[in-house]
Amino acid sequence: MRNHVGPLERRVEQSTDVDLKTQIIRFILTGALSAVVDFGLYLVLWKVCGLERDIAKACSFIVGTTTAYLINRRWTFKAEPSRARFVAVVVLYAITFAAQVGINALLNTTLPAMKLSLGGHAVALAVLVAFVVAQGVATVINFVVQRAVIFKMH
């Protein structure tokens, strides 16, 4: 008996066939937008709303990564919705959440207390450096795992 693959299965399988260069560019653009959402919300929750710094970072991370997932699934990897992918992304984001919040907290407590003005507010330079480093680590982990594992799932 011949194994028949219908048009939907073929489309789902082909939908993840985006070349590496295009994926990297799209992932970086999506990440930049998501980082703006993340960092902007982080500052608003922390400086304007008065939330504790690590709680503000945790909340902003959730919103930023949700933004990234939705855009990456549809645009970067051109993948159809899938329960298995969703569960895998939740696990991945839990890992990168812990890594990012932990790195952010560690660097905020160990870096020198230099200040810079951002939007009329004095912000410790450590806050910006910690955010960028934590974001960078999470971005690399996310891209490698999403490309190699999550969006290769059928």
PyRosetta script that sets phi, psi and omega in degrees:
from pyrosetta import init, pose_from_sequence

init()
pose = pose_from_sequence("MRNHVGPLERRVEQSTDVDLKTQIIRFILTGALSAVVDFGLYLVLWKVCGLERDIAKACSFIVGTTTAYLINRRWTFKAEPSRARFVAVVVLYAITFAAQVGINALLNTTLPAMKLSLGGHAVALAVLVAFVVAQGVATVINFVVQRAVIFKMH")
pose.set_psi(1, 135.5)
pose.set_omega(1, -178.4)
pose.set_phi(2, -80.6)
pose.set_psi(2, 137.3)
pose.set_omega(2, 178.1)
pose.set_phi(3, -81.8)
pose.set_psi(3, 107.0)
pose.set_omega(3, -176.5)
pose.set_phi(4, -90.3)
pose.set_psi(4, 128.7)
pose.set_omega(4, 174.8)
pose.set_phi(5, -111.0)
pose.set_psi(5, 119.7)
pose.set_omega(5, -178.3)
pose.set_phi(6, -78.8)
pose.set_psi(6, 173.0)
pose.set_omega(6, -177.4)
pose.set_phi(7, -61.2)
pose.set_psi(7, -36.3)
pose.set_omega(7, 179.9)
pose.set_phi(8, -65.4)
pose.set_psi(8, -46.4)
pose.set_omega(8, 179.3)
pose.set_phi(9, -62.1)
pose.set_psi(9, -40.8)
pose.set_omega(9, 179.2)
pose.set_phi(10, -64.2)
pose.set_psi(10, -42.1)
pose.set_omega(10, -179.8)
pose.set_phi(11, -65.1)
pose.set_psi(11, -42.7)
pose.set_omega(11, 179.2)
pose.set_phi(12, -63.1)
pose.set_psi(12, -44.2)
pose.set_omega(12, -179.6)
pose.set_phi(13, -65.1)
pose.set_psi(13, -43.9)
pose.set_omega(13, -178.7)
pose.set_phi(14, -73.2)
pose.set_psi(14, -22.4)
pose.set_omega(14, -174.6)
pose.set_phi(15, -63.4)
pose.set_psi(15, -23.5)
pose.set_omega(15, 180.0)
pose.set_phi(16, -91.5)
pose.set_psi(16, 2.0)
pose.set_omega(16, -177.7)
pose.set_phi(17, -87.2)
pose.set_psi(17, 66.4)
pose.set_omega(17, 175.1)
pose.set_phi(18, -105.4)
pose.set_psi(18, 134.5)
pose.set_omega(18, -175.8)
pose.set_phi(19, -64.6)
pose.set_psi(19, 156.2)
pose.set_omega(19, -174.4)
pose.set_phi(20, -57.4)
pose.set_psi(20, -46.1)
pose.set_omega(20, -178.4)
pose.set_phi(21, -59.5)
pose.set_psi(21, -46.0)
pose.set_omega(21, 178.9)
pose.set_phi(22, -62.7)
pose.set_psi(22, -43.1)
pose.set_omega(22, 178.8)
pose.set_phi(23, -61.3)
pose.set_psi(23, -43.8)
pose.set_omega(23, -179.2)
pose.set_phi(24, -63.1)
pose.set_psi(24, -46.0)
pose.set_omega(24, 179.5)
pose.set_phi(25, -61.2)
pose.set_psi(25, -48.1)
pose.set_omega(25, -179.9)
pose.set_phi(26, -64.4)
pose.set_psi(26, -39.9)
pose.set_omega(26, 180.0)
pose.set_phi(27, -63.9)
pose.set_psi(27, -41.5)
pose.set_omega(27, 179.1)
pose.set_phi(28, -66.1)
pose.set_psi(28, -45.0)
pose.set_omega(28, 178.4)
pose.set_phi(29, -62.3)
pose.set_psi(29, -44.3)
pose.set_omega(29, 177.8)
pose.set_phi(30, -63.4)
pose.set_psi(30, -42.7)
pose.set_omega(30, 178.9)
pose.set_phi(31, -62.9)
pose.set_psi(31, -39.4)
pose.set_omega(31, 178.8)
pose.set_phi(32, -63.4)
pose.set_psi(32, -46.2)
pose.set_omega(32, 177.6)
pose.set_phi(33, -61.4)
pose.set_psi(33, -45.5)
pose.set_omega(33, -179.3)
pose.set_phi(34, -65.6)
pose.set_psi(34, -34.4)
pose.set_omega(34, 177.4)
pose.set_phi(35, -66.8)
pose.set_psi(35, -38.0)
pose.set_omega(35, 176.4)
pose.set_phi(36, -63.3)
pose.set_psi(36, -44.3)
pose.set_omega(36, 176.7)
pose.set_phi(37, -60.1)
pose.set_psi(37, -49.0)
pose.set_omega(37, -178.6)
pose.set_phi(38, -60.0)
pose.set_psi(38, -55.7)
pose.set_omega(38, -175.4)
pose.set_phi(39, -66.9)
pose.set_psi(39, -40.2)
pose.set_omega(39, 178.5)
pose.set_phi(40, -61.3)
pose.set_psi(40, -46.3)
pose.set_omega(40, 178.9)
pose.set_phi(41, -66.5)
pose.set_psi(41, -38.8)
pose.set_omega(41, 176.9)
pose.set_phi(42, -54.9)
pose.set_psi(42, -50.8)
pose.set_omega(42, -179.6)
pose.set_phi(43, -65.5)
pose.set_psi(43, -41.4)
pose.set_omega(43, 179.6)
pose.set_phi(44, -62.9)
pose.set_psi(44, -48.1)
pose.set_omega(44, -178.9)
pose.set_phi(45, -64.5)
pose.set_psi(45, -38.8)
pose.set_omega(45, -176.5)
pose.set_phi(46, -79.4)
pose.set_psi(46, -54.4)
pose.set_omega(46, -173.1)
pose.set_phi(47, -83.9)
pose.set_psi(47, -37.6)
pose.set_omega(47, -176.0)
pose.set_phi(48, -90.8)
pose.set_psi(48, -46.5)
pose.set_omega(48, -176.8)
pose.set_phi(49, -86.8)
pose.set_psi(49, -15.1)
pose.set_omega(49, 176.6)
pose.set_phi(50, 79.8)
pose.set_psi(50, 16.8)
pose.set_omega(50, 176.2)
pose.set_phi(51, -68.5)
pose.set_psi(51, 152.2)
pose.set_omega(51, 174.4)
pose.set_phi(52, -59.4)
pose.set_psi(52, 143.1)
pose.set_omega(52, -172.4)
pose.set_phi(53, -52.7)
pose.set_psi(53, -49.1)
pose.set_omega(53, -176.4)
pose.set_phi(54, -69.8)
pose.set_psi(54, -32.9)
pose.set_omega(54, 176.2)
pose.set_phi(55, -68.9)
pose.set_psi(55, -41.8)
pose.set_omega(55, 176.6)
pose.set_phi(56, -59.8)
pose.set_psi(56, -41.8)
pose.set_omega(56, 179.7)
pose.set_phi(57, -66.0)
pose.set_psi(57, -41.4)
pose.set_omega(57, 179.4)
pose.set_phi(58, -62.0)
pose.set_psi(58, -45.5)
pose.set_omega(58, 179.5)
pose.set_phi(59, -64.2)
pose.set_psi(59, -43.9)
pose.set_omega(59, -178.3)
pose.set_phi(60, -67.5)
pose.set_psi(60, -33.6)
pose.set_omega(60, 177.2)
pose.set_phi(61, -62.3)
pose.set_psi(61, -44.3)
pose.set_omega(61, -179.3)
pose.set_phi(62, -61.0)
pose.set_psi(62, -45.9)
pose.set_omega(62, 179.7)
pose.set_phi(63, -67.0)
pose.set_psi(63, -43.4)
pose.set_omega(63, 179.8)
pose.set_phi(64, -63.6)
pose.set_psi(64, -43.4)
pose.set_omega(64, -179.0)
pose.set_phi(65, -73.6)
pose.set_psi(65, -30.7)
pose.set_omega(65, 175.0)
pose.set_phi(66, -64.7)
pose.set_psi(66, -43.4)
pose.set_omega(66, 175.6)
pose.set_phi(67, -57.8)
pose.set_psi(67, -47.5)
pose.set_omega(67, -179.0)
pose.set_phi(68, -62.1)
pose.set_psi(68, -45.3)
pose.set_omega(68, -178.3)
pose.set_phi(69, -60.3)
pose.set_psi(69, -48.3)
pose.set_omega(69, -176.7)
pose.set_phi(70, -61.5)
pose.set_psi(70, -42.1)
pose.set_omega(70, 179.5)
pose.set_phi(71, -71.8)
pose.set_psi(71, -44.7)
pose.set_omega(71, -178.7)
pose.set_phi(72, -62.8)
pose.set_psi(72, -41.0)
pose.set_omega(72, -179.0)
pose.set_phi(73, -60.8)
pose.set_psi(73, -44.5)
pose.set_omega(73, -175.4)
pose.set_phi(74, -84.3)
pose.set_psi(74, -36.1)
pose.set_omega(74, -170.9)
pose.set_phi(75, -105.7)
pose.set_psi(75, -53.5)
pose.set_omega(75, -175.6)
pose.set_phi(76, -66.5)
pose.set_psi(76, -50.3)
pose.set_omega(76, -175.3)
pose.set_phi(77, -104.2)
pose.set_psi(77, -7.3)
pose.set_omega(77, 178.8)
pose.set_phi(78, 48.4)
pose.set_psi(78, 50.5)
pose.set_omega(78, -176.7)
pose.set_phi(79, -106.8)
pose.set_psi(79, 144.7)
pose.set_omega(79, 175.5)
pose.set_phi(80, -75.3)
pose.set_psi(80, 156.5)
pose.set_omega(80, 175.8)
pose.set_phi(81, -60.0)
pose.set_psi(81, 145.2)
pose.set_omega(81, -179.6)
pose.set_phi(82, -154.1)
pose.set_psi(82, 134.4)
pose.set_omega(82, 178.2)
pose.set_phi(83, -62.0)
pose.set_psi(83, -42.3)
pose.set_omega(83, 179.8)
pose.set_phi(84, -62.5)
pose.set_psi(84, -42.7)
pose.set_omega(84, 177.6)
pose.set_phi(85, -63.6)
pose.set_psi(85, -43.1)
pose.set_omega(85, -179.1)
pose.set_phi(86, -60.4)
pose.set_psi(86, -46.8)
pose.set_omega(86, 178.8)
pose.set_phi(87, -61.7)
pose.set_psi(87, -43.7)
pose.set_omega(87, 179.4)
pose.set_phi(88, -62.3)
pose.set_psi(88, -40.3)
pose.set_omega(88, 179.2)
pose.set_phi(89, -67.5)
pose.set_psi(89, -39.6)
pose.set_omega(89, 177.4)
pose.set_phi(90, -60.2)
pose.set_psi(90, -44.4)
pose.set_omega(90, 177.9)
pose.set_phi(91, -63.2)
pose.set_psi(91, -47.4)
pose.set_omega(91, 179.1)
pose.set_phi(92, -59.3)
pose.set_psi(92, -46.7)
pose.set_omega(92, -179.1)
pose.set_phi(93, -66.6)
pose.set_psi(93, -30.8)
pose.set_omega(93, 174.8)
pose.set_phi(94, -63.4)
pose.set_psi(94, -41.4)
pose.set_omega(94, 178.5)
pose.set_phi(95, -67.1)
pose.set_psi(95, -47.7)
pose.set_omega(95, -178.9)
pose.set_phi(96, -71.0)
pose.set_psi(96, -27.5)
pose.set_omega(96, 174.1)
pose.set_phi(97, -60.7)
pose.set_psi(97, -51.8)
pose.set_omega(97, -179.9)
pose.set_phi(98, -61.0)
pose.set_psi(98, -43.7)
pose.set_omega(98, 179.8)
pose.set_phi(99, -63.8)
pose.set_psi(99, -45.7)
pose.set_omega(99, -175.9)
pose.set_phi(100, -68.7)
pose.set_psi(100, -45.9)
pose.set_omega(100, 179.7)
pose.set_phi(101, -65.3)
pose.set_psi(101, -40.1)
pose.set_omega(101, 178.6)
pose.set_phi(102, -64.2)
pose.set_psi(102, -46.7)
pose.set_omega(102, 178.6)
pose.set_phi(103, -63.0)
pose.set_psi(103, -43.4)
pose.set_omega(103, 178.8)
pose.set_phi(104, -59.2)
pose.set_psi(104, -47.3)
pose.set_omega(104, -179.8)
pose.set_phi(105, -65.0)
pose.set_psi(105, -45.0)
pose.set_omega(105, -179.6)
pose.set_phi(106, -60.3)
pose.set_psi(106, -48.5)
pose.set_omega(106, -178.3)
pose.set_phi(107, -68.6)
pose.set_psi(107, -33.8)
pose.set_omega(107, 178.0)
pose.set_phi(108, -66.3)
pose.set_psi(108, -26.7)
pose.set_omega(108, 179.7)
pose.set_phi(109, -93.0)
pose.set_psi(109, -16.4)
pose.set_omega(109, -176.2)
pose.set_phi(110, -108.2)
pose.set_psi(110, -20.5)
pose.set_omega(110, -179.6)
pose.set_phi(111, -80.8)
pose.set_psi(111, 151.4)
pose.set_omega(111, 179.5)
pose.set_phi(112, -62.7)
pose.set_psi(112, 154.1)
pose.set_omega(112, -174.9)
pose.set_phi(113, -89.3)
pose.set_psi(113, 67.9)
pose.set_omega(113, 174.2)
pose.set_phi(114, -91.1)
pose.set_psi(114, 146.9)
pose.set_omega(114, -177.3)
pose.set_phi(115, -112.6)
pose.set_psi(115, 151.5)
pose.set_omega(115, 170.4)
pose.set_phi(116, -142.1)
pose.set_psi(116, 155.6)
pose.set_omega(116, -178.3)
pose.set_phi(117, -92.1)
pose.set_psi(117, 126.1)
pose.set_omega(117, -179.8)
pose.set_phi(118, -134.1)
pose.set_psi(118, 110.2)
pose.set_omega(118, -179.6)
pose.set_phi(119, 63.1)
pose.set_psi(119, 33.1)
pose.set_omega(119, 179.7)
pose.set_phi(120, 83.1)
pose.set_psi(120, -1.1)
pose.set_omega(120, 178.5)
pose.set_phi(121, -110.5)
pose.set_psi(121, 139.7)
pose.set_omega(121, 173.5)
pose.set_phi(122, -77.3)
pose.set_psi(122, 121.5)
pose.set_omega(122, -179.3)
pose.set_phi(123, -121.5)
pose.set_psi(123, 133.4)
pose.set_omega(123, 177.5)
pose.set_phi(124, -62.1)
pose.set_psi(124, 134.1)
pose.set_omega(124, 178.2)
pose.set_phi(125, -58.6)
pose.set_psi(125, -32.9)
pose.set_omega(125, 178.1)
pose.set_phi(126, -57.6)
pose.set_psi(126, -34.6)
pose.set_omega(126, -179.8)
pose.set_phi(127, -62.3)
pose.set_psi(127, -46.0)
pose.set_omega(127, -179.9)
pose.set_phi(128, -67.5)
pose.set_psi(128, -46.0)
pose.set_omega(128, 179.7)
pose.set_phi(129, -62.2)
pose.set_psi(129, -45.7)
pose.set_omega(129, 179.8)
pose.set_phi(130, -60.7)
pose.set_psi(130, -42.3)
pose.set_omega(130, 179.3)
pose.set_phi(131, -62.1)
pose.set_psi(131, -47.5)
pose.set_omega(131, -177.4)
pose.set_phi(132, -63.8)
pose.set_psi(132, -44.5)
pose.set_omega(132, 179.7)
pose.set_phi(133, -64.6)
pose.set_psi(133, -47.6)
pose.set_omega(133, 179.9)
pose.set_phi(134, -61.4)
pose.set_psi(134, -42.0)
pose.set_omega(134, 178.6)
pose.set_phi(135, -64.2)
pose.set_psi(135, -41.7)
pose.set_omega(135, 179.9)
pose.set_phi(136, -62.1)
pose.set_psi(136, -45.4)
pose.set_omega(136, 178.6)
pose.set_phi(137, -61.7)
pose.set_psi(137, -47.4)
pose.set_omega(137, 180.0)
pose.set_phi(138, -62.3)
pose.set_psi(138, -38.5)
pose.set_omega(138, -179.3)
pose.set_phi(139, -63.4)
pose.set_psi(139, -46.1)
pose.set_omega(139, 179.9)
pose.set_phi(140, -63.2)
pose.set_psi(140, -47.2)
pose.set_omega(140, 178.7)
pose.set_phi(141, -58.7)
pose.set_psi(141, -48.3)
pose.set_omega(141, -177.9)
pose.set_phi(142, -60.4)
pose.set_psi(142, -46.6)
pose.set_omega(142, -177.6)
pose.set_phi(143, -63.4)
pose.set_psi(143, -49.0)
pose.set_omega(143, -177.0)
pose.set_phi(144, -60.1)
pose.set_psi(144, -48.3)
pose.set_omega(144, -177.3)
pose.set_phi(145, -70.0)
pose.set_psi(145, -41.8)
pose.set_omega(145, 179.8)
pose.set_phi(146, -64.5)
pose.set_psi(146, -44.5)
pose.set_omega(146, -178.2)
pose.set_phi(147, -69.7)
pose.set_psi(147, -44.5)
pose.set_omega(147, -173.5)
pose.set_phi(148, -80.8)
pose.set_psi(148, -26.8)
pose.set_omega(148, -173.1)
pose.set_phi(149, -123.7)
pose.set_psi(149, -64.1)
pose.set_omega(149, -167.7)
pose.set_phi(150, -63.0)
pose.set_psi(150, -48.1)
pose.set_omega(150, -177.1)
pose.set_phi(151, -90.5)
pose.set_psi(151, 13.2)
pose.set_omega(151, 168.8)
pose.set_phi(152, -101.7)
pose.set_psi(152, -7.0)
pose.set_omega(152, 178.8)
pose.set_phi(153, -67.7)
pose.set_psi(153, 141.0)
pose.set_omega(153, 177.7)
pose.set_phi(154, -115.7)
pose.dump_pdb("model.pdb")
